Amino acid sequence: MAHEEKQITVSRVIDHPAKEIFDTLSLPQRHPAFDGSGMVRSSDNTERIQSVGDVFVMNMVGRAGSEYATHNHVSAFDGNKMVGWKPALSTNPDEPGGWEWLYTLEANDAQSTTVTLTYSWTNVTNEQLLSQLPVVSEEELEQSLNLLASSLA
Protein backbone atom coordinates (compact mmCIF):
# COMPACT_ATOMS: atom_id res chain seq x y z
CA MET A 1 0.00 0.00 0.00
CA ALA A 2 1.19 3.46 -0.82
CA HIS A 3 -0.55 6.81 -0.62
CA GLU A 4 1.28 9.56 -2.41
CA GLU A 5 0.06 13.14 -2.54
CA LYS A 6 -2.03 12.61 -5.68
CA GLN A 7 -2.39 8.86 -5.99
CA ILE A 8 -3.20 5.77 -3.98
CA THR A 9 -1.77 2.35 -4.85
CA VAL A 10 -2.76 -1.00 -3.37
CA SER A 11 -1.64 -4.54 -4.24
CA ARG A 12 -2.54 -8.08 -3.37
CA VAL A 13 -1.88 -11.59 -4.59
CA ILE A 14 -4.85 -13.28 -6.26
CA ASP A 15 -4.70 -17.04 -6.74
CA HIS A 16 -5.78 -17.05 -10.38
CA PRO A 17 -3.89 -16.80 -13.67
CA ALA A 18 -3.20 -13.32 -15.01
CA LYS A 19 -5.26 -14.08 -18.14
CA GLU A 20 -8.36 -14.89 -16.10
CA ILE A 21 -8.00 -11.69 -14.05
CA PHE A 22 -7.34 -9.61 -17.17
CA ASP A 23 -10.42 -11.08 -18.87
CA THR A 24 -12.53 -9.86 -15.94
CA LEU A 25 -10.92 -6.41 -15.80
CA SER A 26 -11.28 -5.86 -19.55
CA LEU A 27 -15.04 -6.55 -19.54
CA PRO A 28 -16.81 -3.40 -18.25
CA GLN A 29 -20.06 -5.23 -17.48
CA ARG A 30 -18.14 -7.09 -14.75
CA HIS A 31 -16.89 -3.90 -13.05
CA PRO A 32 -19.81 -3.48 -10.60
CA ALA A 33 -18.92 -6.88 -9.10
CA PHE A 34 -15.53 -5.67 -7.89
CA ASP A 35 -16.17 -2.02 -7.07
CA GLY A 36 -15.19 -1.50 -3.44
CA SER A 37 -16.62 2.02 -3.36
CA GLY A 38 -20.19 1.02 -4.15
CA MET A 39 -20.39 3.79 -6.75
CA VAL A 40 -20.29 1.69 -9.96
CA ARG A 41 -23.81 0.53 -10.87
CA SER A 42 -23.74 -0.84 -14.43
CA SER A 43 -22.14 -0.58 -17.83
CA ASP A 44 -23.77 0.64 -21.03
CA ASN A 45 -21.25 -1.45 -22.95
CA THR A 46 -21.09 -5.20 -23.26
CA GLU A 47 -17.99 -5.26 -25.45
CA ARG A 48 -14.60 -6.23 -24.09
CA ILE A 49 -11.93 -3.52 -23.96
CA GLN A 50 -9.62 -4.16 -26.92
CA SER A 51 -7.10 -1.31 -27.01
CA VAL A 52 -6.01 2.14 -25.92
CA GLY A 53 -8.56 4.63 -27.23
CA ASP A 54 -11.62 2.50 -26.55
CA VAL A 55 -14.36 4.24 -24.56
CA PHE A 56 -16.88 2.56 -22.28
CA VAL A 57 -19.71 4.15 -20.32
CA MET A 58 -20.39 3.33 -16.68
CA ASN A 59 -23.52 4.29 -14.75
CA MET A 60 -22.57 5.58 -11.33
CA VAL A 61 -24.07 6.87 -8.10
CA GLY A 62 -22.35 9.58 -6.08
CA ARG A 63 -21.81 9.63 -2.32
CA ALA A 64 -24.92 11.81 -1.92
CA GLY A 65 -27.01 9.46 -4.07
CA SER A 66 -26.99 11.40 -7.33
CA GLU A 67 -26.80 9.29 -10.48
CA TYR A 68 -24.41 10.11 -13.31
CA ALA A 69 -22.41 8.44 -16.07
CA THR A 70 -18.71 8.38 -16.83
CA HIS A 71 -17.19 7.97 -20.28
CA ASN A 72 -14.02 6.00 -19.60
CA HIS A 73 -11.20 6.46 -22.10
CA VAL A 74 -8.85 3.48 -22.14
CA SER A 75 -5.36 4.86 -21.47
CA ALA A 76 -3.38 1.64 -20.94
CA PHE A 77 -3.77 -1.79 -22.49
CA ASP A 78 -1.25 -4.62 -22.54
CA GLY A 79 -2.89 -8.04 -22.79
CA ASN A 80 -2.84 -9.97 -19.49
CA LYS A 81 -0.56 -7.31 -17.97
CA MET A 82 -2.20 -3.89 -17.75
CA VAL A 83 -5.46 -2.03 -18.31
CA GLY A 84 -6.36 1.50 -17.32
CA TRP A 85 -8.84 4.25 -18.08
CA LYS A 86 -9.41 7.95 -17.56
CA PRO A 87 -13.03 8.92 -16.80
CA ALA A 88 -14.81 11.90 -18.32
CA LEU A 89 -18.12 13.15 -17.02
CA SER A 90 -21.21 13.23 -19.25
CA THR A 91 -21.11 17.02 -19.33
CA ASN A 92 -17.87 16.76 -21.34
CA PRO A 93 -17.60 13.10 -22.42
CA ASP A 94 -14.61 13.56 -24.73
CA GLU A 95 -12.39 15.25 -22.12
CA PRO A 96 -11.19 13.07 -19.23
CA GLY A 97 -11.04 14.97 -15.96
CA GLY A 98 -7.43 14.14 -15.09
CA TRP A 99 -7.82 11.06 -12.89
CA GLU A 100 -7.00 7.50 -13.88
CA TRP A 101 -7.63 3.94 -12.74
CA LEU A 102 -4.78 1.55 -13.60
CA TYR A 103 -4.57 -2.19 -12.95
CA THR A 104 -1.23 -3.93 -13.45
CA LEU A 105 -0.84 -7.70 -13.30
CA GLU A 106 2.35 -9.56 -12.55
CA ALA A 107 2.19 -13.33 -12.86
CA ASN A 108 3.91 -15.01 -9.94
CA ASP A 109 3.38 -18.46 -11.46
CA ALA A 110 0.70 -20.18 -13.57
CA GLN A 111 -1.96 -19.83 -10.85
CA SER A 112 -0.97 -16.73 -8.88
CA THR A 113 -0.86 -13.05 -9.85
CA THR A 114 0.05 -9.88 -8.01
CA VAL A 115 -2.56 -7.27 -8.91
CA THR A 116 -1.79 -3.59 -8.32
CA LEU A 117 -4.51 -0.95 -8.50
CA THR A 118 -3.51 2.70 -8.77
CA TYR A 119 -6.00 5.55 -8.47
CA SER A 120 -4.23 8.71 -9.62
CA TRP A 121 -5.40 12.29 -9.88
CA THR A 122 -2.00 13.75 -10.79
CA ASN A 123 -3.37 15.41 -13.95
CA VAL A 124 -6.33 17.15 -12.30
CA THR A 125 -5.84 20.90 -12.65
CA ASN A 126 -9.27 22.17 -11.56
CA GLU A 127 -8.73 23.49 -8.01
CA GLN A 128 -12.37 22.95 -7.00
CA LEU A 129 -12.20 19.32 -8.14
CA LEU A 130 -8.79 18.81 -6.50
CA SER A 131 -10.25 19.87 -3.16
CA GLN A 132 -12.73 16.95 -3.40
CA LEU A 133 -10.15 14.26 -4.20
CA PRO A 134 -9.60 11.48 -3.50
CA VAL A 135 -13.20 10.34 -3.86
CA VAL A 136 -12.27 6.71 -3.18
CA SER A 137 -10.26 5.69 -0.11
CA GLU A 138 -7.34 3.30 0.21
CA GLU A 139 -9.61 0.91 2.10
CA GLU A 140 -12.13 0.96 -0.75
CA LEU A 141 -9.36 0.21 -3.25
CA GLU A 142 -8.25 -2.72 -1.10
CA GLN A 143 -11.86 -3.90 -1.02
CA SER A 144 -11.97 -3.66 -4.83
CA LEU A 145 -9.07 -6.12 -5.05
CA ASN A 146 -10.73 -8.39 -2.48
CA LEU A 147 -13.97 -8.33 -4.48
CA LEU A 148 -12.04 -8.95 -7.71
CA ALA A 149 -10.53 -12.07 -6.13
CA SER A 150 -13.96 -13.20 -4.90
CA SER A 151 -15.56 -12.61 -8.29
CA LEU A 152 -13.13 -15.10 -9.83
CA ALA A 153 -13.92 -17.92 -7.41
MARTILUM-526317 format. One record per atom (N, C-alpha, C): atom name; x, y, z; residue in one letter. Coordinates in nm, 3 decimals, always signed. Atoms other than C-alpha are relative to their C-alpha. Example, Ala and Ser with C-alpha at 12.3 -4.5 7.8 and 13.67 -1.06 7.14 Angstrom:
<nodes>
NODE  at       c1       c2       c3  aa
NODE   N   +0.089   -0.119   +0.000   A
NODE  CA   +1.230   -0.450   +0.780   A
NODE   C   +0.090   +0.120   +0.000   A
NODE   N   -0.082   -0.119   -0.006   S
NODE  CA   +1.367   -0.106   +0.714   S
NODE   C   -0.077   +0.109   +0.073   S
</nodes>
This chain:
<nodes>
NODE  at       c1       c2       c3  aa
NODE   N   +0.083   -0.119   +0.000   M
NODE  CA   +0.000   +0.000   +0.000   M
NODE   C   +0.087   +0.124   +0.000   M
NODE   N   -0.071   -0.127   +0.002   A
NODE  CA   +0.119   +0.346   -0.082   A
NODE   C   -0.099   +0.110   -0.027   A
NODE   N   +0.088   -0.115   +0.023   H
NODE  CA   -0.055   +0.681   -0.062   H
NODE   C   +0.091   +0.120   -0.020   H
NODE   N   -0.078   -0.118   +0.034   E
NODE  CA   +0.128   +0.956   -0.241   E
NODE   C   -0.093   +0.119   +0.004   E
NODE   N   +0.082   -0.120   -0.008   E
NODE  CA   +0.006   +1.314   -0.254   E
NODE   C   -0.119   -0.005   -0.096   E
NODE   N   +0.109   +0.000   +0.097   K
NODE  CA   -0.203   +1.261   -0.568   K
NODE   C   -0.026   -0.137   -0.060   K
NODE   N   +0.037   +0.133   +0.045   Q
NODE  CA   -0.239   +0.886   -0.599   Q
NODE   C   +0.001   -0.097   +0.117   Q
NODE   N   +0.003   +0.107   -0.099   I
NODE  CA   -0.320   +0.577   -0.398   I
NODE   C   +0.024   -0.130   -0.077   I
NODE   N   -0.031   +0.128   +0.063   T
NODE  CA   -0.177   +0.235   -0.485   T
NODE   C   -0.014   -0.111   +0.103   T
NODE   N   +0.015   +0.118   -0.085   V
NODE  CA   -0.276   -0.100   -0.337   V
NODE   C   +0.033   -0.123   -0.084   V
NODE   N   -0.034   +0.125   +0.068   S
NODE  CA   -0.164   -0.454   -0.424   S
NODE   C   -0.043   -0.118   +0.085   S
NODE   N   +0.022   +0.126   -0.069   R
NODE  CA   -0.254   -0.808   -0.337   R
NODE   C   +0.022   -0.114   -0.098   R
NODE   N   -0.015   +0.121   +0.081   V
NODE  CA   -0.188   -1.159   -0.459   V
NODE   C   -0.138   -0.063   -0.014   V
NODE   N   +0.125   +0.070   +0.029   I
NODE  CA   -0.485   -1.328   -0.626   I
NODE   C   +0.037   -0.135   -0.060   I
NODE   N   -0.034   +0.137   +0.042   D
NODE  CA   -0.470   -1.704   -0.674   D
NODE   C   -0.078   -0.042   -0.125   D
NODE   N   +0.057   +0.030   +0.132   H
NODE  CA   -0.578   -1.705   -1.038   H
NODE   C   +0.103   +0.044   -0.104   H
NODE   N   -0.092   -0.041   +0.107   P
NODE  CA   -0.389   -1.680   -1.367   P
NODE   C   -0.026   +0.144   -0.044   P
NODE   N   +0.010   -0.138   +0.046   A
NODE  CA   -0.320   -1.332   -1.501   A
NODE   C   -0.104   +0.013   -0.111   A
NODE   N   +0.095   -0.007   +0.111   K
NODE  CA   -0.526   -1.408   -1.814   K
NODE   C   -0.143   +0.004   +0.051   K
NODE   N   +0.135   +0.005   -0.055   E
NODE  CA   -0.836   -1.489   -1.610   E
NODE   C   -0.036   +0.134   +0.067   E
NODE   N   +0.022   -0.129   -0.066   I
NODE  CA   -0.800   -1.169   -1.405   I
NODE   C   -0.015   +0.109   -0.105   I
NODE   N   +0.006   -0.100   +0.107   F
NODE  CA   -0.734   -0.961   -1.717   F
NODE   C   -0.133   -0.008   -0.075   F
NODE   N   +0.128   +0.017   +0.069   D
NODE  CA   -1.042   -1.108   -1.887   D
NODE   C   -0.113   +0.065   +0.079   D
NODE   N   +0.102   -0.063   -0.084   T
NODE  CA   -1.253   -0.986   -1.594   T
NODE   C   +0.015   +0.151   -0.003   T
NODE   N   -0.024   -0.144   -0.002   L
NODE  CA   -1.092   -0.641   -1.580   L
NODE   C   -0.034   +0.065   -0.134   L
NODE   N   +0.021   -0.060   +0.132   S
NODE  CA   -1.128   -0.586   -1.955   S
NODE   C   -0.145   -0.013   -0.049   S
NODE   N   +0.141   +0.010   +0.035   L
NODE  CA   -1.504   -0.655   -1.954   L
NODE   C   -0.081   +0.094   +0.091   L
NODE   N   +0.065   -0.100   -0.086   P
NODE  CA   -1.681   -0.340   -1.825   P
NODE   C   -0.127   -0.048   +0.071   P
NODE   N   +0.122   +0.046   -0.067   Q
NODE  CA   -2.006   -0.523   -1.748   Q
NODE   C   +0.029   -0.075   +0.128   Q
NODE   N   -0.039   +0.068   -0.124   R
NODE  CA   -1.814   -0.709   -1.475   R
NODE   C   +0.043   +0.098   +0.110   R
NODE   N   -0.056   -0.095   -0.095   H
NODE  CA   -1.689   -0.390   -1.305   H
NODE   C   -0.083   +0.022   +0.127   H
NODE   N   +0.075   -0.018   -0.125   P
NODE  CA   -1.981   -0.348   -1.060   P
NODE   C   +0.029   -0.109   +0.104   P
NODE   N   -0.025   +0.112   -0.091   A
NODE  CA   -1.892   -0.688   -0.910   A
NODE   C   +0.124   +0.020   +0.086   A
NODE   N   -0.121   -0.019   -0.080   F
NODE  CA   -1.553   -0.567   -0.789   F
NODE   C   +0.028   +0.146   +0.035   F
NODE   N   -0.013   -0.140   -0.040   D
NODE  CA   -1.617   -0.202   -0.707   D
NODE   C   -0.012   +0.013   +0.151   D
NODE   N   -0.001   -0.011   -0.146   G
NODE  CA   -1.519   -0.150   -0.344   G
NODE   C   -0.058   +0.129   +0.052   G
NODE   N   +0.057   -0.127   -0.043   S
NODE  CA   -1.662   +0.202   -0.336   S
NODE   C   -0.151   -0.002   +0.003   S
NODE   N   +0.144   +0.004   +0.010   G
NODE  CA   -2.019   +0.102   -0.415   G
NODE   C   -0.058   +0.103   -0.094   G
NODE   N   +0.046   -0.107   +0.089   M
NODE  CA   -2.039   +0.379   -0.675   M
NODE   C   -0.030   -0.049   -0.141   M
NODE   N   +0.020   +0.051   +0.135   V
NODE  CA   -2.029   +0.169   -0.996   V
NODE   C   -0.128   -0.084   -0.001   V
NODE   N   +0.129   +0.069   +0.004   R
NODE  CA   -2.381   +0.053   -1.087   R
NODE   C   -0.011   -0.097   -0.117   R
NODE   N   +0.014   +0.085   +0.118   S
NODE  CA   -2.374   -0.084   -1.443   S
NODE   C   +0.079   +0.060   -0.115   S
NODE   N   -0.069   -0.045   +0.120   S
NODE  CA   -2.214   -0.058   -1.783   S
NODE   C   -0.099   +0.009   -0.116   S
NODE   N   +0.079   -0.010   +0.122   D
NODE  CA   -2.377   +0.064   -2.103   D
NODE   C   +0.061   -0.083   -0.112   D
NODE   N   -0.071   +0.076   +0.102   N
NODE  CA   -2.125   -0.145   -2.295   N
NODE   C   +0.010   -0.146   +0.040   N
NODE   N   -0.019   +0.142   -0.027   T
NODE  CA   -2.109   -0.520   -2.326   T
NODE   C   +0.126   -0.051   -0.070   T
NODE   N   -0.119   +0.041   +0.073   E
NODE  CA   -1.799   -0.526   -2.545   E
NODE   C   +0.123   +0.001   +0.092   E
NODE   N   -0.127   +0.008   -0.071   R
NODE  CA   -1.460   -0.623   -2.409   R
NODE   C   +0.091   +0.115   -0.045   R
NODE   N   -0.100   -0.100   +0.035   I
NODE  CA   -1.193   -0.352   -2.396   I
NODE   C   +0.104   -0.068   -0.088   I
NODE   N   -0.094   +0.060   +0.096   Q
NODE  CA   -0.962   -0.416   -2.692   Q
NODE   C   +0.132   +0.075   -0.012   Q
NODE   N   -0.122   -0.076   +0.023   S
NODE  CA   -0.710   -0.131   -2.701   S
NODE   C   -0.010   +0.139   +0.061   S
NODE   N   -0.004   -0.140   -0.040   V
NODE  CA   -0.601   +0.214   -2.592   V
NODE   C   -0.087   +0.078   -0.098   V
NODE   N   +0.089   -0.079   +0.084   G
NODE  CA   -0.856   +0.463   -2.723   G
NODE   C   -0.144   -0.044   +0.007   G
NODE   N   +0.138   +0.044   -0.019   D
NODE  CA   -1.162   +0.250   -2.655   D
NODE   C   -0.065   +0.087   +0.107   D
NODE   N   +0.076   -0.075   -0.100   V
NODE  CA   -1.436   +0.424   -2.456   V
NODE   C   -0.117   -0.087   +0.044   V
NODE   N   +0.116   +0.072   -0.054   F
NODE  CA   -1.688   +0.256   -2.228   F
NODE   C   -0.070   +0.088   +0.102   F
NODE   N   +0.081   -0.084   -0.087   V
NODE  CA   -1.971   +0.415   -2.032   V
NODE   C   -0.045   -0.080   +0.122   V
NODE   N   +0.044   +0.061   -0.125   M
NODE  CA   -2.039   +0.333   -1.668   M
NODE   C   -0.105   +0.089   +0.066   M
NODE   N   +0.103   -0.070   -0.077   N
NODE  CA   -2.352   +0.429   -1.475   N
NODE   C   +0.042   -0.004   +0.146   N
NODE   N   -0.055   -0.017   -0.134   M
NODE  CA   -2.257   +0.558   -1.133   M
NODE   C   -0.103   +0.061   +0.094   M
NODE   N   +0.077   -0.073   -0.100   V
NODE  CA   -2.407   +0.687   -0.810   V
NODE   C   +0.101   +0.067   +0.094   V
NODE   N   -0.090   -0.076   -0.085   G
NODE  CA   -2.235   +0.958   -0.608   G
NODE   C   -0.024   -0.027   +0.148   G
NODE   N   +0.009   +0.020   -0.146   R
NODE  CA   -2.181   +0.963   -0.232   R
NODE   C   -0.132   +0.053   +0.055   R
NODE   N   +0.125   -0.059   -0.048   A
NODE  CA   -2.492   +1.181   -0.192   A
NODE   C   -0.122   -0.063   -0.067   A
NODE   N   +0.110   +0.069   +0.063   G
NODE  CA   -2.701   +0.946   -0.407   G
NODE   C   -0.036   +0.046   -0.140   G
NODE   N   +0.031   -0.047   +0.135   S
NODE  CA   -2.699   +1.140   -0.733   S
NODE   C   +0.056   -0.097   -0.104   S
NODE   N   -0.041   +0.091   +0.107   E
NODE  CA   -2.680   +0.929   -1.048   E
NODE   C   +0.067   +0.079   -0.112   E
NODE   N   -0.071   -0.062   +0.111   Y
NODE  CA   -2.441   +1.011   -1.331   Y
NODE   C   +0.069   -0.109   -0.080   Y
NODE   N   -0.073   +0.095   +0.083   A
NODE  CA   -2.241   +0.844   -1.607   A
NODE   C   +0.141   +0.051   -0.023   A
NODE   N   -0.136   -0.036   +0.040   T
NODE  CA   -1.871   +0.838   -1.683   T
NODE   C   +0.031   -0.066   -0.134   T
NODE   N   -0.048   +0.049   +0.129   H
NODE  CA   -1.719   +0.797   -2.028   H
NODE   C   +0.148   -0.028   +0.022   H
NODE   N   -0.134   +0.041   -0.041   N
NODE  CA   -1.402   +0.600   -1.960   N
NODE   C   +0.087   -0.027   -0.123   N
NODE   N   -0.091   +0.008   +0.113   H
NODE  CA   -1.120   +0.646   -2.210   H
NODE   C   +0.117   -0.091   +0.036   H
NODE   N   -0.105   +0.097   -0.031   V
NODE  CA   -0.885   +0.348   -2.214   V
NODE   C   +0.136   +0.064   -0.029   V
NODE   N   -0.130   -0.068   +0.007   S
NODE  CA   -0.536   +0.486   -2.147   S
NODE   C   +0.117   -0.096   +0.005   S
NODE   N   -0.107   +0.101   -0.009   A
NODE  CA   -0.338   +0.164   -2.094   A
NODE   C   -0.061   -0.135   -0.035   A
NODE   N   +0.048   +0.133   +0.038   F
NODE  CA   -0.377   -0.179   -2.249   F
NODE   C   +0.119   -0.082   -0.045   F
NODE   N   -0.105   +0.095   +0.035   D
NODE  CA   -0.125   -0.462   -2.254   D
NODE   C   -0.054   -0.136   +0.044   D
NODE   N   +0.068   +0.125   -0.027   G
NODE  CA   -0.289   -0.804   -2.279   G
NODE   C   +0.057   -0.080   +0.114   G
NODE   N   -0.033   +0.080   -0.118   N
NODE  CA   -0.284   -0.997   -1.949   N
NODE   C   +0.099   +0.067   +0.094   N
NODE   N   -0.098   -0.071   -0.084   K
NODE  CA   -0.056   -0.731   -1.797   K
NODE   C   -0.050   +0.132   +0.057   K
NODE   N   +0.035   -0.134   -0.044   M
NODE  CA   -0.220   -0.389   -1.775   M
NODE   C   -0.125   +0.049   -0.072   M
NODE   N   +0.113   -0.070   +0.059   V
NODE  CA   -0.546   -0.203   -1.831   V
NODE   C   -0.032   +0.120   +0.089   V
NODE   N   +0.031   -0.121   -0.075   G
NODE  CA   -0.636   +0.150   -1.732   G
NODE   C   -0.090   +0.091   -0.080   G
NODE   N   +0.090   -0.094   +0.067   W
NODE  CA   -0.884   +0.425   -1.808   W
NODE   C   -0.006   +0.131   +0.075   W
NODE   N   +0.015   -0.134   -0.053   K
NODE  CA   -0.941   +0.795   -1.756   K
NODE   C   -0.146   +0.042   -0.021   K
NODE   N   +0.141   -0.037   +0.012   P
NODE  CA   -1.303   +0.892   -1.680   P
NODE   C   -0.020   +0.145   -0.041   P
NODE   N   +0.052   -0.133   +0.034   A
NODE  CA   -1.481   +1.190   -1.832   A
NODE   C   -0.146   +0.002   +0.042   A
NODE   N   +0.140   -0.011   -0.040   L
NODE  CA   -1.812   +1.315   -1.702   L
NODE   C   -0.088   +0.024   -0.122   L
NODE   N   +0.093   -0.014   +0.112   S
NODE  CA   -2.121   +1.323   -1.925   S
NODE   C   -0.010   +0.142   -0.052   S
NODE   N   +0.007   -0.140   +0.043   T
NODE  CA   -2.111   +1.702   -1.933   T
NODE   C   +0.108   +0.033   -0.103   T
NODE   N   -0.108   -0.019   +0.096   N
NODE  CA   -1.787   +1.676   -2.134   N
NODE   C   +0.062   -0.137   -0.029   N
NODE   N   -0.039   +0.141   +0.010   P
NODE  CA   -1.760   +1.310   -2.242   P
NODE   C   +0.129   -0.027   -0.077   P
NODE   N   -0.123   +0.022   +0.077   D
NODE  CA   -1.461   +1.356   -2.473   D
NODE   C   +0.125   +0.052   +0.069   D
NODE   N   -0.113   -0.058   -0.073   E
NODE  CA   -1.239   +1.525   -2.212   E
NODE   C   +0.013   -0.061   +0.139   E
NODE   N   -0.021   +0.056   -0.134   P
NODE  CA   -1.119   +1.307   -1.923   P
NODE   C   +0.040   +0.108   +0.099   P
NODE   N   -0.018   -0.102   -0.103   G
NODE  CA   -1.104   +1.497   -1.596   G
NODE   C   +0.136   +0.005   +0.066   G
NODE   N   -0.135   -0.005   -0.056   G
NODE  CA   -0.743   +1.414   -1.509   G
NODE   C   +0.030   -0.110   +0.100   G
NODE   N   -0.028   +0.113   -0.090   W
NODE  CA   -0.782   +1.106   -1.289   W
NODE   C   -0.001   -0.128   -0.080   W
NODE   N   -0.017   +0.126   +0.073   E
NODE  CA   -0.700   +0.750   -1.388   E
NODE   C   -0.005   -0.117   +0.096   E
NODE   N   +0.001   +0.129   -0.069   W
NODE  CA   -0.763   +0.394   -1.274   W
NODE   C   +0.091   -0.092   -0.079   W
NODE   N   -0.096   +0.086   +0.071   L
NODE  CA   -0.478   +0.155   -1.360   L
NODE   C   +0.020   -0.130   +0.078   L
NODE   N   -0.025   +0.134   -0.056   Y
NODE  CA   -0.457   -0.219   -1.295   Y
NODE   C   +0.122   -0.057   -0.071   Y
NODE   N   -0.114   +0.070   +0.057   T
NODE  CA   -0.123   -0.393   -1.345   T
NODE   C   +0.003   -0.140   +0.060   T
NODE   N   -0.003   +0.141   -0.039   L
NODE  CA   -0.084   -0.770   -1.330   L
NODE   C   +0.140   -0.055   -0.018   L
NODE   N   -0.130   +0.065   +0.008   E
NODE  CA   +0.235   -0.956   -1.255   E
NODE   C   -0.017   -0.146   +0.040   E
NODE   N   +0.015   +0.142   -0.027   A
NODE  CA   +0.219   -1.333   -1.286   A
NODE   C   +0.111   -0.047   +0.092   A
NODE   N   -0.098   +0.058   -0.091   N
NODE  CA   +0.391   -1.501   -0.994   N
NODE   C   +0.035   -0.142   -0.045   N
NODE   N   -0.014   +0.133   +0.059   D
NODE  CA   +0.338   -1.846   -1.146   D
NODE   C   -0.128   -0.023   -0.080   D
NODE   N   +0.115   +0.027   +0.088   A
NODE  CA   +0.070   -2.018   -1.357   A
NODE   C   -0.134   +0.026   +0.068   A
NODE   N   +0.126   -0.013   -0.072   Q
NODE  CA   -0.196   -1.983   -1.085   Q
NODE   C   -0.004   +0.112   +0.102   Q
NODE   N   -0.007   -0.107   -0.099   S
NODE  CA   -0.097   -1.673   -0.888   S
NODE   C   +0.049   +0.129   -0.065   S
NODE   N   -0.031   -0.129   +0.062   T
NODE  CA   -0.086   -1.305   -0.985   T
NODE   C   -0.003   +0.110   +0.104   T
NODE   N   +0.006   -0.121   -0.081   T
NODE  CA   +0.005   -0.988   -0.801   T
NODE   C   -0.071   +0.107   -0.080   T
NODE   N   +0.081   -0.102   +0.066   V
NODE  CA   -0.256   -0.727   -0.891   V
NODE   C   +0.022   +0.131   +0.075   V
NODE   N   -0.020   -0.133   -0.058   T
NODE  CA   -0.179   -0.359   -0.832   T
NODE   C   -0.103   +0.093   -0.061   T
NODE   N   +0.100   -0.098   +0.042   L
NODE  CA   -0.451   -0.095   -0.850   L
NODE   C   +0.048   +0.138   +0.043   L
NODE   N   -0.040   -0.137   -0.027   T
NODE  CA   -0.351   +0.270   -0.877   T
NODE   C   -0.113   +0.094   -0.039   T
NODE   N   +0.098   -0.106   +0.023   Y
NODE  CA   -0.600   +0.555   -0.847   Y
NODE   C   +0.081   +0.129   +0.007   Y
NODE   N   -0.085   -0.119   +0.009   S
NODE  CA   -0.423   +0.871   -0.962   S
NODE   C   -0.082   +0.120   -0.045   S
NODE   N   +0.061   -0.125   +0.042   W
NODE  CA   -0.540   +1.229   -0.988   W
NODE   C   +0.109   +0.105   -0.025   W
NODE   N   -0.115   -0.088   +0.023   T
NODE  CA   -0.200   +1.375   -1.079   T
NODE   C   -0.023   +0.102   -0.111   T
NODE   N   +0.024   -0.093   +0.112   N
NODE  CA   -0.337   +1.541   -1.395   N
NODE   C   -0.124   +0.087   +0.019   N
NODE   N   +0.114   -0.088   -0.027   V
NODE  CA   -0.633   +1.715   -1.230   V
NODE   C   +0.054   +0.140   +0.025   V
NODE   N   -0.046   -0.139   -0.015   T
NODE  CA   -0.584   +2.090   -1.265   T
NODE   C   -0.108   +0.091   +0.059   T
NODE   N   +0.110   -0.078   -0.053   N
NODE  CA   -0.927   +2.217   -1.156   N
NODE   C   +0.009   +0.002   +0.153   N
NODE   N   -0.022   -0.012   -0.145   E
NODE  CA   -0.873   +2.349   -0.801   E
NODE   C   -0.123   -0.044   +0.080   E
NODE   N   +0.122   +0.042   -0.071   Q
NODE  CA   -1.237   +2.295   -0.700   Q
NODE   C   -0.009   -0.152   +0.004   Q
NODE   N   +0.002   +0.146   +0.006   L
NODE  CA   -1.220   +1.932   -0.814   L
NODE   C   +0.110   -0.059   +0.088   L
NODE   N   -0.112   +0.050   -0.082   L
NODE  CA   -0.879   +1.881   -0.650   L
NODE   C   -0.036   -0.001   +0.148   L
NODE   N   +0.034   -0.008   -0.142   S
NODE  CA   -1.025   +1.987   -0.316   S
NODE   C   -0.093   -0.114   +0.043   S
NODE   N   +0.092   +0.109   -0.030   Q
NODE  CA   -1.273   +1.695   -0.340   Q
NODE   C   +0.065   -0.138   -0.014   Q
NODE   N   -0.068   +0.127   +0.025   L
NODE  CA   -1.015   +1.426   -0.420   L
NODE   C   +0.090   -0.037   +0.116   L
NODE   N   +0.054   +0.114   +0.072   P
NODE  CA   -0.960   +1.148   -0.350   P
NODE   C   -0.145   -0.029   +0.038   P
NODE   N   +0.140   +0.037   -0.023   V
NODE  CA   -1.320   +1.034   -0.386   V
NODE   C   -0.008   -0.141   +0.058   V
NODE   N   -0.003   +0.139   -0.044   V
NODE  CA   -1.227   +0.671   -0.318   V
NODE   C   +0.120   -0.018   +0.094   V
NODE   N   -0.103   +0.017   -0.102   S
NODE  CA   -1.026   +0.569   -0.011   S
NODE   C   +0.090   -0.121   -0.028   S
NODE   N   -0.091   +0.114   +0.008   E
NODE  CA   -0.734   +0.330   +0.021   E
NODE   C   -0.072   -0.129   +0.040   E
NODE   N   +0.074   +0.117   -0.045   E
NODE  CA   -0.961   +0.091   +0.210   E
NODE   C   -0.097   -0.049   -0.107   E
NODE   N   +0.091   +0.039   +0.107   E
NODE  CA   -1.213   +0.096   -0.075   E
NODE   C   +0.075   -0.062   -0.119   E
NODE   N   -0.082   +0.062   +0.105   L
NODE  CA   -0.936   +0.021   -0.325   L
NODE   C   +0.040   -0.141   +0.040   L
NODE   N   -0.032   +0.134   -0.049   E
NODE  CA   -0.825   -0.272   -0.110   E
NODE   C   -0.121   -0.092   -0.013   E
NODE   N   +0.122   +0.079   +0.012   Q
NODE  CA   -1.186   -0.390   -0.102   Q
NODE   C   -0.027   -0.035   -0.146   Q
NODE   N   +0.016   +0.031   +0.143   S
NODE  CA   -1.197   -0.366   -0.483   S
NODE   C   +0.083   -0.121   -0.038   S
NODE   N   -0.084   +0.117   +0.032   L
NODE  CA   -0.907   -0.612   -0.505   L
NODE   C   -0.054   -0.125   +0.067   L
NODE   N   +0.061   +0.115   -0.068   N
NODE  CA   -1.073   -0.839   -0.248   N
NODE   C   -0.122   -0.050   -0.078   N
NODE   N   +0.119   +0.037   +0.076   L
NODE  CA   -1.397   -0.833   -0.448   L
NODE   C   +0.038   -0.059   -0.137   L
NODE   N   -0.049   +0.056   +0.127   L
NODE  CA   -1.204   -0.895   -0.771   L
NODE   C   +0.038   -0.146   +0.022   L
NODE   N   -0.039   +0.138   -0.030   A
NODE  CA   -1.053   -1.207   -0.613   A
NODE   C   -0.123   -0.086   +0.022   A
NODE   N   +0.122   +0.076   -0.027   S
NODE  CA   -1.396   -1.320   -0.490   S
NODE   C   -0.081   -0.025   -0.127   S
NODE   N   +0.079   +0.012   +0.123   S
NODE  CA   -1.556   -1.261   -0.829   S
NODE   C   +0.056   -0.108   -0.094   S
NODE   N   -0.064   +0.100   +0.083   L
NODE  CA   -1.313   -1.510   -0.983   L
NODE   C   -0.020   -0.141   +0.054   L
NODE   N   +0.013   +0.131   -0.065   A
NODE  CA   -1.392   -1.792   -0.741   A
NODE   C   -0.108   -0.085   -0.063   A
</nodes>
